[in-house]
Every structure is written in C-alpha cells, then in structure tokens.
Amino acid sequence: MLSSMSGTSFDATHHARIAELGQRVLAGQAVTREEAGWLFELESAADIFDLLSWANRIRSILRATRSIFAR
C-alpha cells in the first residue's frame, strides 16, 4: 500500500512492520537477528524517521518505568 497524501510515495508496509516490532519490544519481547538486520538496512528517510520515532518512544517509556521502580 502506498500513501498518496504527499508528493512522494511512502511504502506503508515498512511502517506497519516497524510498528509491529516496536509494539513487541514494548511488550518485553526481543527482536531477532534477522529483524535487526532488516531495520539496519532501511534506506528511505521516511522509514528511518519512523524507526527513530519508535526508538524514542521505547526509550521514554522504559526510562519512565525505570524511574517508577527506582523510588
């Protein structure tokens, strides 16, 4: 599925897979070596920004969880 809302095309299948992996990490599950390799090979700016967004979300949630237990 491709988004046509902007002037550039966007592969929504990458977005969905990145979101699925992000949700799995938030649920406490690991990413496999093959999945990590796929993430490392992302090339489009949209995919990389999506990945960075998930990384930031995971970092902030894990940091908040850690600070709750540190009290």
C-alpha positions in Angstrom: 0.0 0.0 0.0 1.4 3.4 -1.0 0.3 6.7 0.6 -0.6 9.4 -1.9 -1.2 12.2 0.6 2.1 13.8 -0.1 4.1 14.4 -3.3 6.4 11.5 -2.5 5.4 7.9 -2.3 5.6 6.1 1.0 5.7 2.3 1.5 3.2 1.7 4.3 4.3 -2.0 4.6 7.6 -0.8 6.1 5.7 1.4 8.5 3.5 -1.5 9.6 6.5 -3.8 10.2 8.4 -1.2 12.1 5.3 -0.5 14.3 4.8 -4.3 14.9 8.5 -4.6 16.0 8.1 -1.5 18.3 5.0 -2.9 19.9 6.7 -6.2 20.5 9.7 -4.5 22.2 7.3 -2.5 24.4 5.6 -5.8 25.3 9.0 -7.1 26.5 9.8 -9.4 23.6 13.1 -9.5 21.7 13.8 -8.6 18.1 15.5 -11.4 16.2 18.9 -11.0 14.4 17.1 -11.1 11.1 14.7 -8.4 12.1 17.5 -6.2 13.4 19.3 -6.7 10.1 16.2 -5.6 8.2 15.9 -2.5 10.4 19.6 -1.7 9.8 19.1 -1.9 6.1 16.3 0.6 5.9 17.2 3.3 3.4 14.3 5.8 2.9 14.1 8.9 5.1 10.5 8.1 6.0 11.4 4.6 7.3 14.4 5.9 9.2 12.4 8.7 10.8 9.7 6.1 11.7 12.3 3.9 13.3 13.8 6.8 15.2 10.3 7.7 16.4 9.8 4.2 17.8 13.2 4.2 19.4 12.4 7.4 21.2 9.0 6.2 22.3 10.6 2.9 23.7 13.4 4.9 25.4 11.0 7.3 27.1 8.6 4.5 28.2 11.4 2.4 29.6 13.0 5.4 31.3 9.7 6.3 33.0 9.2 2.7 34.1 12.7 2.5 35.5 12.2 5.8 37.4 9.0 4.5 39.0 10.8 1.4 40.4 13.8 3.4 41.5 11.8 5.3 44.1 
